[in-house]
Each structure stands twice: as structure tokens, then as C-alpha cells.
Amino acid sequence: MNKVKRLKAFIKGRITTSISVLLLLTAPCIQAQERSVQWDLTTCINYAMEQNIQIRKSKIALEESLIDTQTAKAALFPNLSFSTSQNLVNKPLNNIAGVSKNSYSGNYGLNSSWTLYNGGKREKTIEQQKLQNRIQELSINKSRNDIKISITECYLQILYAYESVKINKSTVEVSQAQRDRAEELLKAGSIAQSDYAQLESQYSTDKYQLVTAEATLKDYKLQLKQLLELDGADEMDLVLPELQDTTVLTPLPDKLDVYREALTLMPEIQSSKLAMDVSKINIAIAKAGYMPTLSASAGIGTSHSSGTDYTFNQQIKNGWSNSLGLTLSVPIFNNRETKSAVQKAKLASQDSELDNLNEQKTLFKTIENIYLDALSSQNRFVAATENLKSTQTSYDLIREQFNLGMKNTVELLTEKNNLLSAHQEVLQAKYMAILNSLLLNFYRGTEISLNN
């Protein structure tokens, strides 16, 4: 009977262990499925907004600026400190060799000081620091915009490279079929060895082009991972939408309208304007050096020492003292420090105005270049599409004539390479037009998305 119970317990234990092992083995798979992410353009951008190192560093800079603001506000209030000193004195007695007397004393004090007026410097510093906080917030937005643009460019490059790989794969399949057909014709004595060698060489060239296109696609994917701060070894389940050709010819907004809207939206412009305000406050802070400073001070203290007839408590009570004072400091001559500070602050203000003007010109140049690229890409797409149609028709005719023996191998391969180039030109124009159209709308305040 005991043996039966032990056997049941053994079997039950083995089953429990097997289930535990099974759960441990399947858990990583379940977790991996839960972590599976479909990486479309919007997902990439949203993820980067939280994980990108530059954005995170900008947020830290904002926290530091907020701490500086708290410090500036605290300067409006008095300070308070406690101090104490303990002294032990060894004093030799006169005319008695080798004999000395030790004495011990202690002092205690509680002191406070308060700047009542210093030309408005503290208030201006607080105002200046608040503007710095806003500039740091705009710096975060600038970092976000930069990463959005970079991810969009990289993502569309991946789409372009992906379609390029598909075209090259199709080209390799055609080349292989032509090479195999030529091999049959060579065995039948219908073509020369040189014609077969040319088709074989073209097949090798097309395979090389395919390998190059695949390497380019992998490189763009790696760049995207780096922008997202992902491990290069991690696999990304990228969503690669098929963008219709109709989206290429979307009407473009007027570049001047885009520029006017961007002036009110772009953080670099707002930041440069705030920097001008900060520089003006710097002038006021520098001029505060000409003004007198009024401060108040207060303190309480006591002391005690050994060698007296009074107890410690009596000495503390009897030695108690209070103090209260006002200090007025009027600057008369400070070796030109204040005057130089004011002059340098004025120069810095002029420099900030030039920085603002430069930011506006840079923004206009950027928008103008994007607009011209978008317009050029749309025109190139229309022309390239027409060229592709005619090249495809020409290639089909040449291929039929080649099969009938009316065209030689060189003519067939030339037309085939022309067709491949036509496909690539259409792809380049297509994705350049889409990218620049997205960027133009982004500068108008529209979020980047391929779902619009």
C-alpha cells in the first residue's frame, strides 16, 4: 500500500515538474509575441519621442533650468545660519617651570542677512530664468522635430530601397530566363557562343545589382534602428505600405504661405526671439551695478568659558547678545566693471538680433529648397512615368524581335538596361516627391503620417 502511495506521489511530482519546465520554455515565446511591434512610420516617431538620447538630454537640461529658477526665487528671502567655535587654550604659569593652566571657551551664534534692494537685479534674474526655461522647452521641441524629419527621410529611403529590391529581383528572374533560353538555343546551334556569353554576363551583373540593392536596404534599416536607439541585432517587423502613384502629384502649398506659418510654429524661431528678450534683461541686470545695495542683518549669540565662578547655564544666560543692522553700499568707482558689463550686454543683444535674422533666413532657405525639390520631383515623376511606358513598349518589341532572330543580343541587353534605369528613375522621383510634400506640410504644422 505504501509503495502505491509513493508511486502516485512520484508520478504527480514528475507531471508537476514537466508542466513547470513547459511553462518556462514557452514563456519567452509568449513574451516575444506580446512584445511584437508593427513598426510603421507613426510608431517609429512615437517611440523615438521617448527613447531618443538627444531628446532625453534636452529634458535633463530643462530640469536643470527649472532648478536654477528656484534658486533665483530663493534669493528674494533672507538666509539663516548657525555657527559655533570651541577653543582650548594652554597657558604656562609665570615663574613656575613646567606648570601650565588649561582653559576652555565656546561661542554660539545664529545669524541672518537679507538683501532688501540691489537695483532690481534679483527680480530681473528671475524673469530671465523663466525665459530660459521656455527656451529649454523649445529646445526639446527642436530636437523632436529634427528626429521626426530624420526618421521620415530614413523610412522613405527604406520604402524606396524595398521597391528597388523587388525590381532587381524581377530583373534577375528575366535575365535567368533569357540565359536559360539562350542555353537551349546554343545547344540547338541557333545562336553563337558569344551571344550566350553576353546573356550569361548580364545575368551575373543583375545578380550583383540585386545584392547591392539588398545591402542598401539593410543599411537603411540599420540607420532607422540607430535613430530609434534600438540594438542593431534586434529584428524589426517593418510595415512597408504601398504608396499609390496618385499621392505623388498632391498639390503643393505656396512656399510663402508655408514660410509665414513656419515663422509662428518652428521652435528655433521662437527660441531666437526669446533669446533677444533674455539679452535685453541682461542689459538691465548689468545696469543694476550702478545702483546702491541695501541689506539687513540680524544675529543672536552667547558664549562660555572655564575658570570662572559662574556655571555653564549662568554664562550662557549672562553672555546672551542680540544684534540688528542695516548696510547701505553705494558704488562710486569699481574699475569700470559695471560700465564694461553694460557695453558687453548691449553687444550681446545686437548679436541675438542677428541670430534671429539668421534663423529666419535659414528657415526660408530650407523651405524654398524643399519646395523646389518637391516641384522638381513631381515633374520628374511625370516625365519618368511617360519614359517608362515608352521604354517598356520598346523593350517588349525588341524582345519579340530577338526571339524571332531579328535583333541581336546587344540590342536586347541595351533595351533591358534602359528599362531598369527607367524603373529606378520613377522610384527616385516618386519617393523624393512624397518626402518633400510631407516636409512642406510638416513646416505648416501638420503631423507627419503616410496614412493621410
JOKAGI-V325791 format. One record per residue. RES is the residue in one small letter. SS is DSSP state (a for helix, b for strand, c for the rest). PSI is psi in whole degrees, 0 to 359 (NA if undefined). OMEGA is omega in radians with two decimals (none if undefined). Layout:
RES_SS_PSI_OMEGA, RES_SS_PSI_OMEGA
This chain:
m_c_316_3.09, n_a_324_3.13, k_a_321_3.13, v_a_317_3.12, k_a_317_3.14, r_a_322_3.13, l_a_317_3.11, k_a_318_3.13, a_a_321_3.13, f_a_315_-3.13, i_a_319_3.13, k_a_319_3.12, g_a_319_3.13, r_a_321_3.13, i_a_317_3.13, t_a_317_3.12, t_a_319_-3.13, s_a_319_3.13, i_a_319_3.14, s_a_315_3.12, v_a_319_3.13, l_a_318_3.12, l_a_320_3.12, l_a_323_-3.11, l_a_325_-3.09, t_a_342_-3.10, a_a_313_3.13, p_a_325_-3.14, c_a_318_3.13, i_a_316_3.13, q_a_320_3.14, a_a_321_3.11, q_a_322_3.13, e_a_328_-3.11, r_a_353_-3.09, s_c_128_-3.09, v_c_135_3.04, q_b_109_-3.02, w_b_89_2.95, d_c_181_-3.05, l_a_317_-3.12, t_a_318_3.12, t_a_318_3.12, c_a_314_-3.12, i_a_315_-3.13, n_a_321_3.14, y_a_318_-3.13, a_a_330_3.14, m_a_336_-3.14, e_a_331_-2.96, q_a_342_-3.08, n_c_134_-3.03, i_a_318_-3.11, q_a_321_3.10, i_a_318_3.13, r_a_322_3.09, k_a_322_3.11, s_a_324_3.10, k_a_323_3.09, i_a_319_3.11, a_a_323_3.09, l_a_317_3.11, e_a_319_3.10, e_a_320_3.13, s_a_322_3.10, l_a_323_3.08, i_a_320_3.10, d_a_325_3.10, t_a_317_3.10, q_a_321_3.10, t_a_318_3.13, a_a_321_3.11, k_a_324_-3.13, a_a_337_3.14, a_c_347_3.11, l_c_343_-3.02, f_c_158_3.13, p_c_157_3.06, n_b_168_-3.12, l_b_132_-3.13, s_b_152_3.08, f_b_139_3.13, s_b_150_3.09, t_b_149_3.06, s_b_137_3.13, q_b_128_-3.05, n_b_136_3.05, l_b_122_-3.06, v_b_129_3.07, n_b_115_-3.04, k_b_116_3.11, p_b_142_3.09, l_c_141_-3.11, n_c_138_3.04, n_c_10_3.09, i_c_103_-3.06, a_c_135_3.06, g_c_7_-3.14, v_c_133_3.14, s_b_166_-3.13, k_b_131_3.12, n_b_139_3.05, s_b_150_-3.08, y_b_136_3.13, s_b_155_3.12, g_b_145_3.11, n_b_142_-3.11, y_b_136_-3.12, g_b_146_3.05, l_b_117_-2.98, n_b_148_3.13, s_b_145_3.06, s_b_152_-3.05, w_b_120_3.07, t_b_115_-3.10, l_b_324_-3.10, y_b_132_3.05, n_c_40_3.10, g_c_17_-3.12, g_c_14_-3.08, k_a_319_-3.11, r_a_315_3.14, e_a_319_3.12, k_a_326_3.11, t_a_320_3.09, i_a_315_3.12, e_a_317_3.12, q_a_319_-3.10, q_a_326_3.07, k_a_321_3.08, l_a_323_3.10, q_a_323_3.08, n_a_316_3.14, r_a_322_3.10, i_a_321_3.11, q_a_323_3.06, e_a_318_3.11, l_a_329_3.08, s_a_322_3.07, i_a_315_3.13, n_a_322_3.11, k_a_317_3.10, s_a_321_3.11, r_a_316_3.12, n_a_317_-3.13, d_a_316_-3.11, i_a_327_3.08, k_a_315_-3.13, i_a_316_-3.12, s_a_317_3.14, i_a_320_3.12, t_a_314_3.12, e_a_314_-3.11, c_a_320_-3.12, y_a_317_3.13, l_a_329_3.03, q_a_323_3.09, i_a_317_3.10, l_a_317_3.11, y_a_313_-3.11, a_a_324_3.14, y_a_314_3.11, e_a_326_3.09, s_a_321_3.09, v_a_317_3.14, k_a_318_3.13, i_a_317_3.14, n_a_325_3.07, k_a_317_3.11, s_a_321_3.12, t_a_319_3.11, v_a_319_3.12, e_a_318_3.11, v_a_317_3.14, s_a_320_3.13, q_a_318_3.12, a_a_319_3.12, q_a_321_3.12, r_a_317_3.14, d_a_320_3.11, r_a_320_3.12, a_a_326_3.12, e_a_320_3.10, e_a_318_3.14, l_a_326_3.12, l_a_319_3.12, k_a_328_3.13, a_a_355_3.14, g_c_20_-3.10, s_c_340_3.11, i_c_162_-3.13, a_c_161_3.11, q_a_325_-3.14, s_a_323_3.11, d_a_318_3.11, y_a_320_-3.14, a_a_323_3.12, q_a_318_3.12, l_a_323_3.08, e_a_319_3.12, s_a_320_3.12, q_a_322_3.11, y_a_318_3.10, s_a_320_3.12, t_a_317_-3.14, d_a_323_3.09, k_a_322_3.10, y_a_319_3.10, q_a_324_3.10, l_a_316_3.12, v_a_319_3.12, t_a_317_3.13, a_a_320_3.12, e_a_322_3.10, a_a_321_3.10, t_a_318_3.11, l_a_316_3.12, k_a_322_-3.14, d_a_318_3.11, y_a_322_3.10, k_a_321_3.11, l_a_319_3.10, q_a_321_3.12, l_a_318_3.10, k_a_320_-3.14, q_a_322_3.09, l_a_328_-3.14, l_c_2_-3.12, e_c_36_3.10, l_c_155_3.07, d_c_134_-3.12, g_c_337_-3.12, a_c_345_-3.14, d_c_142_3.09, e_c_140_3.10, m_c_126_3.08, d_b_84_-3.06, l_b_136_3.01, v_c_116_-3.09, l_c_92_-3.09, p_c_152_3.05, e_c_106_-3.13, l_c_125_-3.10, q_c_148_-3.14, d_a_337_-3.12, t_a_334_3.14, t_a_343_-3.09, v_c_322_-3.03, l_c_29_3.07, t_c_132_-3.14, p_c_136_-3.09, l_c_141_3.06, p_c_157_3.11, d_c_134_-3.05, k_a_328_3.11, l_a_324_3.07, d_a_318_3.11, v_a_317_-3.11, y_a_316_-3.13, r_a_321_3.11, e_a_322_-3.13, a_a_328_3.12, l_a_330_-3.12, t_a_349_-3.03, l_a_324_-3.01, m_c_129_-3.07, p_a_330_-3.12, e_a_327_3.09, i_a_314_3.12, q_a_322_-3.14, s_a_318_3.14, s_a_328_3.07, k_a_319_3.10, l_a_326_3.10, a_a_327_3.05, m_a_318_3.11, d_a_320_3.11, v_a_319_-3.13, s_a_327_3.08, k_a_322_3.08, i_a_325_3.09, n_a_324_3.10, i_a_316_-3.14, a_a_322_3.12, i_a_320_3.12, a_a_320_3.13, k_a_338_3.10, a_a_342_3.10, g_a_341_3.09, y_a_343_-3.01, m_c_153_3.10, p_c_160_3.12, t_b_129_3.12, l_b_127_-3.14, s_b_152_3.12, a_b_151_3.11, s_b_151_3.12, a_b_150_3.14, g_b_153_3.01, i_b_147_-3.11, g_b_169_3.10, t_b_174_-3.12, s_b_168_3.06, h_b_162_3.10, s_b_160_3.12, s_c_169_3.08, g_c_19_3.09, t_c_169_3.13, d_c_358_-3.10, y_c_148_3.08, t_c_170_-3.14, f_a_314_-3.11, n_a_322_3.12, q_a_320_3.14, q_a_319_3.13, i_a_318_-3.13, k_a_315_-3.10, n_a_330_-3.10, g_c_3_-3.10, w_c_134_-3.14, s_b_150_3.11, n_b_149_3.10, s_b_148_3.12, l_b_132_-3.08, g_b_160_3.04, l_b_140_3.13, t_b_126_3.09, l_b_123_3.13, s_b_118_-3.12, v_c_117_3.13, p_c_131_3.10, i_c_309_3.11, f_c_121_-3.12, n_c_41_3.07, n_c_38_3.03, r_c_13_-3.10, e_a_314_-3.11, t_a_316_-3.14, k_a_318_3.12, s_a_321_3.13, a_a_320_3.12, v_a_316_-3.14, q_a_318_3.13, k_a_325_3.10, a_a_323_3.09, k_a_320_3.09, l_a_320_3.11, a_a_326_3.10, s_a_318_3.08, q_a_322_3.14, d_a_322_3.12, s_a_327_3.08, e_a_320_3.09, l_a_324_3.09, d_a_318_3.12, n_a_317_3.10, l_a_320_3.13, n_a_321_3.10, e_a_320_3.12, q_a_317_3.13, k_a_320_3.11, t_a_318_3.12, l_a_315_3.14, f_a_319_3.12, k_a_318_3.13, t_a_313_-3.12, i_a_320_3.12, e_a_317_3.12, n_a_318_3.13, i_a_318_-3.14, y_a_314_-3.14, l_a_320_3.10, d_a_319_3.13, a_a_314_-3.14, l_a_317_3.12, s_a_319_-3.13, s_a_321_3.10, q_a_316_3.11, n_a_320_3.11, r_a_323_-3.14, f_a_316_3.12, v_a_313_-3.12, a_a_319_-3.11, a_a_325_3.11, t_a_316_3.08, e_a_319_3.12, n_a_322_3.14, l_a_319_3.13, k_a_313_-3.12, s_a_322_3.13, t_a_321_3.10, q_a_317_3.12, t_a_316_3.13, s_a_318_-3.13, y_a_318_3.13, d_a_318_3.13, l_a_315_-3.14, i_a_320_-3.13, r_a_318_3.10, e_a_317_3.13, q_a_325_3.11, f_a_318_3.13, n_a_334_3.11, l_c_359_3.13, g_c_14_-3.10, m_c_343_3.11, k_c_149_-3.13, n_c_178_-3.07, t_a_320_-3.11, v_a_317_-3.14, e_a_321_3.12, l_a_313_-3.10, l_a_323_3.10, t_a_314_-3.13, e_a_325_3.12, k_a_318_3.09, n_a_325_3.06, n_a_321_3.13, l_a_318_3.12, l_a_317_3.11, s_a_322_3.12, a_a_319_3.09, h_a_316_-3.11, q_a_322_3.12, e_a_321_3.10, v_a_316_-3.14, l_a_313_-3.13, q_a_312_-3.13, a_a_322_-3.12, k_a_308_-3.04, y_a_332_3.03, m_a_321_3.12, a_a_316_3.14, i_a_315_-3.13, l_a_310_-3.08, n_a_329_3.06, s_a_318_3.09, l_a_319_-3.11, l_a_321_3.10, l_a_315_3.12, n_a_330_3.10, f_a_320_3.11, y_a_347_3.05, r_c_356_3.11, g_c_5_3.12, t_c_132_3.13, e_c_144_-3.13, i_c_127_3.11, s_c_144_3.10, l_c_6_-3.12, n_c_353_-3.10, n_c_NA_none
